[in-house]
Amino acid sequence: MADSTLPIGSAIDLTPPGEVYGTWREQLHSWVVTVDHKKLGIMYIAYAVFFLAVGGAEAILLRIQLAVPHNNFLSPEVFNRIFTMHGTTMVFLMGMPLIIGFANYLVPLMIGARDMAFPRLNAFSFWMTALGGLLMYYSFIGGVGLQGAGSAPDITWWAYAPLSERAFSRGHSTDYWALSLIASGFGTIGAAVNIIATTICMRCKGMTLMRMPLLAWLYLVVSGMILVTISPLTAAQIMLTVDRYLGGHFFDSQAGGMPVMWAHFFWIFGHPEVYVLVLPAFAIANEVIPVFSRKAIFGYPAMVAASVGIGFISLSVWAHHMFTVGMTSAQNAFFVLSTELVGVPTGIKIFNWIATMWGGKIRFATAMLFCVAFVIQFLFAGLTGIMLSIAPWNWQLHNSYFVIAHFHYVLVGAIVFCFFGGFYYWFPKMTGKLLDERLGKWHFWLFLIGFHVCFDTMHIPGLLGMPRSIYTYEPGRGWDSWNMIVSIGGFIQGIAVIIFVYNMVYSLFKGQDAGPDPWDAWTLEWATSSPPPEYNFASEPVVASRRPLWDLKHPEDPDSRYEE
Amino acid sequence: MSATTIPLAHGREDWKLPYHGTVGMVSLIVAESAIFAIFVIAYLYYIGKSLNPPYPRQVLELPIFNTVCLLSSSFTIWLAERALKKGAMAVFNLWLALTIILGGIFLVGTGIEWQKLIYHDGLTVSTNLFGTTFYSLVGLHASHVVVGLTMLLVVLIFGITGKLKTEHARQVETLSLYWHFVDGVWVVVFTVVYIVGR
């Protein structure tokens, strides 16, 4: 396939990757000491997939407990720990490493660079993140501490004060939680600094900002957001640690402190964090949808502007998590309106994705299927988001299963779907092997059915008044059968993820060879062999448009003729 | 067919992108500013909310001498940079050493202030809200001074042993950005703690 679709062989490095040699110990050593962005990216992604399995197993435990009323599968204490760990794991140990892993692998390749701007900072960031995960799960062993109380943290993932203070959370579980998030936060900030410096300073010749692939653009925006959102979380965790270890009073109401201040600081981080996670999902859709629609992305400048717009607006919406805390009407009105404003740039994006597919010659490979499902599901998730942004509606439904259903619709229906699509799209680049399409279709359809069985129905017990974070409920409130259906949906998704993991292992050993450019794509990562050599490109690429490989493949009608 | 059939980008001969050290340091400074902003907001919000003495007005004195030392170190590091670009290594070492001494005086001054507060006035982190917020904010800044001084000291050692050359001016410039940031934050901390909060 390679030669027929790549007319200019000389411009593209098709050197086969070097043989892997050395004993397994030498190879392991090479991974531990590596500063190569591709190896670190794969390590981030593998770390994230591991914690996806752990967090997913925790979700299954929660759903077994909630499947029927008056269940005794988990004790209340264990239930609290498991849902705290599920939330924390999925956001900090799965979500963040996953987005950073894809950025690490793809951004330098897409902008024609040989590595990130700071390779050693990159390795440092990864190992800090790894330390964070280790600290978090070590709490199961070490959380008992000297006072002999507590195991894993059981303070929910938003850890409202004063529950997280020394008086109400004995033992060391909360300390592990705070230290883990400080450690992985340093890793995340390091990665963001690195991505910004890479996209601004390492672009190959001719790649102006307005020719940069949208994935790189969105990661630039995300990294800017990380700088101003993860830092407040780090600051708040330092305050919590000062309170717990040095007897400080930041969130101690008995000494005049304000527990609500924690809520503000947490959500100043917490809400932009959702956009930090979802923009990379948009980034994947921006790359996959055009390639499988055989059209250039519709409205490139509008997409860039919308992403930057989301970045700014998302910093001013945090208190929509706090309508029930009690704010003045002016504050309520501000946060209602700013939240609804986010709908404008995201709407622009949805229109652009549809316009890209419109009239295109769509190929429904598994990667594309996931991205199409994403567009529809993200629209639904956005609509329940608009509903929840209306303060009176929020007063009614805050902390109910309606909220849980809404944000899982975003996190799973949008982010996880896009990243599954990203796996099917870039796995061939990372390993040189195509993921099996037949297993991929099973994975997609089972996951889609499981997702809708689980999260569509989850809205209803919420509307019927079922609160979040309860370990069991009484029969006869009208929640019983809905909960059973939700749990069944959870199981179906679990089976789909097992198929996905099996597919990755199977394809790695038995998969079809991918060649450098299996999808006939247009960005620079496909201009080098799969997997790419350590130096990425034998000669530094020079680009003249947003789709450099289109120009190479179609010299008679290059994009550069129409841009500018 | 060959690559030459592709239209060339305009002006790609002088394809020049910013220095990644500067961009990285500016990004780090943005992140650090966000951390300081949260601590400053907490400090401002808790002014006058302590339930028991000592209160700021009773125990805090304006650290004028300290402030003058720290702020003038921004000027001396700029002089050091200028000397490095000219290749005057002895002058560079002198100005850099003076920068470190000025920063050191600031740290010692903070230490003396804290000793008085702890042993004479009985103010610790756990005494009241003022203690909690004061030691956190001033301590956060002091820890940045320590990090900055450590890095400046490493550069000075390279300078004295002759390892540092004019071509390293960009790296030193990046470090001096951080030092200017540490000084700039002190202006904010000084205003908030010693003027607004007293």
Interface residues (C-beta under 8 A of the other chain):
Chain A: P7 I8 S10 A11 A117 F118 L121 I189 A192 V193 N194 I196 A197 T198 I200 C201 M202 R203 K205 G206 T208 S223 G224 L227 V228 T229 I230 S231 P232 T234 A235 A236 I238 M239 V242 D243 L246 G247 G248 H249 F250 A255 G256 G257 M258 M261 F265 I268 V542 V543 A544 D551 L552 P555 P558 S560 R561
Chain B: M1 S2 A3 T5 I6 P7 L8 A9 R12 W15 L17 P18 Y19 H20 V23 G24 S27 L28 V30 A31 E32 A34 I35 A37 I38 F39 A42 Y45 Y46 K49 S50 L51 V125 S126 N128 L129 T132 T133 S136 L140
